[in-house]
Amino acid sequence: MAGILFIISAPSGSGKSTLVSQLRSLVPGLDFSVSYTTRAPRGSEVDGTEYHFTTRQHFEEMIARDEFLEHAEVFGNYYGTHRNALKHAAAKGLDLLLDIDVQGAMQVMQRAPEAVSIFIVPPSPAVLEKRLRNRSAAENISNEDLIRRRLAQAESELREISNYDYAIVNDVLDNAVAELVAIVKTERGEGDADPLHLAANCRTAAPSAHLQDALAKFAQS
């Protein structure tokens, strides 16, 4: 029997990877789909752990064979989720967690409308820019044009937030982790009063003041 499919998306630099890592350490029963990408590894990333790193030619051959559940090209690099991810999770009796960009999420939502979709929102353009610059500095890369493109892309991606079931503002890490855990537990029917309340506050259908404030800051930028 297929489990729940969770989709998590966010603009680059929103802290999504950290949140996903915390979620996986705190909540059992989640199978994580390792995406394929044509970008180069960053820092201490290991092939097969953070991503399956591959060549552009090989990725395009996989596209031609219709091997992807979703795929997209972002800032000149391909990213994609293999179709077997759903099959493997179901065989193990686990829920499947997809950490994918907005383009890919829209594809998956069309193919699997029952999926639970979660958007990670940076608290403001200023905070997002700081995080992007800190990441560039840590990777010893200086690319002003890329940072500007990512900020513009973030504003574009935030316009899709109404297509997601939930949204979490990632300003205080512990709070964002608690909300993410609460959403998963609620969707599984495991939540007591506290997780149900936290999850309800993250519903995009009735955006909280916290979420509205973050979105307003991007609208004004």
C-alpha positions in Angstrom: 0.0 0.0 0.0 1.4 3.4 -1.0 2.3 5.8 1.8 2.0 9.6 1.9 4.0 11.6 -0.6 5.4 14.8 1.0 6.8 17.5 -1.3 9.0 20.2 0.2 10.0 23.2 -1.9 11.7 26.5 -1.2 13.7 29.3 -2.9 17.5 28.6 -3.0 19.0 29.7 0.3 15.9 29.3 2.4 17.4 26.6 4.6 15.3 23.8 3.2 18.1 21.2 3.3 18.7 21.9 7.0 15.0 21.5 7.8 14.7 18.3 5.8 17.7 16.9 7.6 16.2 17.7 11.0 12.8 16.2 10.0 14.5 13.0 8.9 16.3 12.7 12.2 13.2 13.3 14.3 10.5 11.5 12.4 10.7 7.7 11.6 9.1 6.1 8.6 10.2 8.6 6.0 12.0 7.5 2.8 14.0 10.3 1.2 14.4 10.4 -2.5 17.9 11.4 -3.6 17.5 13.5 -6.7 19.7 13.5 -9.8 21.5 16.6 -10.8 24.1 17.8 -13.3 25.5 20.5 -11.0 28.9 19.9 -9.4 29.1 18.7 -5.7 29.3 21.5 -3.1 31.6 21.3 -0.1 31.4 17.9 1.5 28.5 16.6 -0.6 28.8 12.9 -1.4 27.4 11.2 -4.5 24.4 9.1 -3.6 23.8 11.0 -0.3 22.8 14.5 -1.1 22.4 13.9 -4.8 23.2 11.5 -7.6 25.7 13.6 -9.6 25.7 12.9 -13.3 26.6 14.4 -16.6 24.2 16.5 -18.7 24.4 13.9 -21.5 23.4 11.1 -19.2 20.6 13.2 -17.6 19.2 14.0 -21.1 19.3 10.3 -22.0 17.3 9.5 -18.9 14.7 12.2 -19.9 14.5 10.6 -23.3 13.7 7.2 -21.6 11.0 8.9 -19.5 12.7 7.8 -16.3 11.8 10.9 -14.2 8.8 11.5 -12.1 9.7 15.2 -12.4 12.7 17.2 -13.7 13.6 20.8 -14.3 16.4 23.0 -15.4 17.4 25.6 -12.8 20.2 28.1 -13.3 21.7 26.0 -16.1 21.6 22.6 -14.2 19.2 19.8 -14.4 17.5 18.3 -11.3 15.1 15.3 -11.3 13.4 12.6 -9.3 13.5 9.1 -10.6 10.2 7.3 -11.1 11.4 4.4 -9.0 11.4 6.5 -5.8 7.7 6.0 -5.3 7.9 2.2 -6.0 10.8 1.8 -3.6 9.1 3.7 -0.7 5.9 1.7 -1.2 7.8 -1.6 -1.1 9.3 -0.6 2.2 6.0 0.6 3.6 7.3 4.1 4.1 6.1 7.6 3.3 8.2 9.4 0.6 9.8 12.8 1.1 10.7 14.8 -2.0 13.0 17.8 -1.6 12.4 19.5 -5.0 12.2 22.9 -6.6 8.9 24.6 -7.5 9.0 23.6 -11.2 9.4 20.0 -10.2 6.7 20.2 -7.5 4.2 21.5 -10.0 4.8 18.4 -12.1 4.4 16.1 -9.2 1.2 17.8 -8.0 -0.3 17.3 -11.4 0.6 13.6 -11.4 -0.1 13.0 -7.7 -2.7 15.5 -6.6 -3.0 13.6 -3.3 0.6 14.6 -2.3 1.1 16.9 0.7 2.9 20.0 -0.4 5.0 22.2 1.9 6.7 25.5 1.0 9.6 26.9 3.0 9.5 30.7 3.1 12.5 32.9 3.9 11.5 35.7 6.4 12.5 38.6 4.2 14.5 39.4 1.0 17.3 40.8 3.2 17.6 37.6 5.2 17.6 35.5 2.0 20.3 37.7 0.4 22.4 37.3 3.5 22.0 33.5 3.5 22.9 33.4 -0.2 26.0 35.5 0.4 27.1 33.4 3.4 26.7 30.2 1.3 28.8 31.7 -1.5 31.5 32.8 0.9 31.5 29.3 2.5 31.9 27.8 -1.0 34.6 30.4 -1.9 32.5 31.5 -4.8 31.7 35.2 -5.7 29.0 35.6 -8.3 26.9 38.7 -7.9 24.9 38.0 -11.0 23.9 34.5 -9.7 22.8 35.9 -6.3 20.6 38.5 -8.0 19.1 35.9 -10.3 18.3 33.7 -7.3 16.7 36.6 -5.4 14.5 37.4 -8.5 13.7 33.7 -8.8 12.6 33.6 -5.2 10.1 36.3 -5.7 8.7 34.4 -8.7 8.5 31.1 -6.8 6.7 32.7 -3.9 3.8 33.6 -6.3 3.1 29.8 -6.4 2.6 29.5 -2.7 -1.2 29.2 -3.0 -0.7 25.9 -4.9 0.9 24.4 -1.7 -1.0 22.9 1.2 1.3 24.4 3.8 3.9 27.1 4.2 6.5 27.5 6.9 8.4 30.7 7.6 12.0 29.7 8.3 13.2 32.5 10.6 13.7 30.6 13.9 15.0 27.1 13.1 13.6 25.3 16.1 10.1 26.7 15.4 10.3 25.8 11.7 11.4 22.3 12.6 8.5 21.9 15.1 6.0 23.1 12.4 7.4 20.7 9.8 7.2 17.8 12.2 3.7 18.8 13.2 2.6 18.8 9.6 3.9 15.3 9.0 2.3 13.9 12.2 -1.0 15.6 11.4 -1.1 14.2 7.9 -0.4 10.7 9.3 -3.2 11.1 11.8 -0.6 11.0 14.7 -1.0 14.5 15.9 -2.4 15.4 19.3 -3.7 18.9 20.1 -0.3 20.7 19.9 0.8 19.3 16.5 -2.7 19.8 15.0 -2.7 23.5 16.2 0.8 24.1 14.8 0.0 22.4 11.4 -3.3 24.4 11.1 -1.4 27.6 11.5 0.7 26.7 8.5 -2.2 26.1 6.1 -1.9 28.4 3.1 -5.7 28.4 2.7 -5.8 30.5 5.9 -2.4 32.2 6.0 -1.2 33.3 9.5 -0.1 36.8 10.3 3.5 35.5 10.4 3.3 34.2 6.8 1.5 37.3 5.5 4.2 39.5 7.0 7.0 37.5 5.3 5.2 37.6 1.9 4.5 41.3 2.3 8.2 42.0 2.7 8.9 40.3 -0.7 6.0 42.1 -2.3 7.5 45.4 -1.2 11.1 44.6 -2.3 
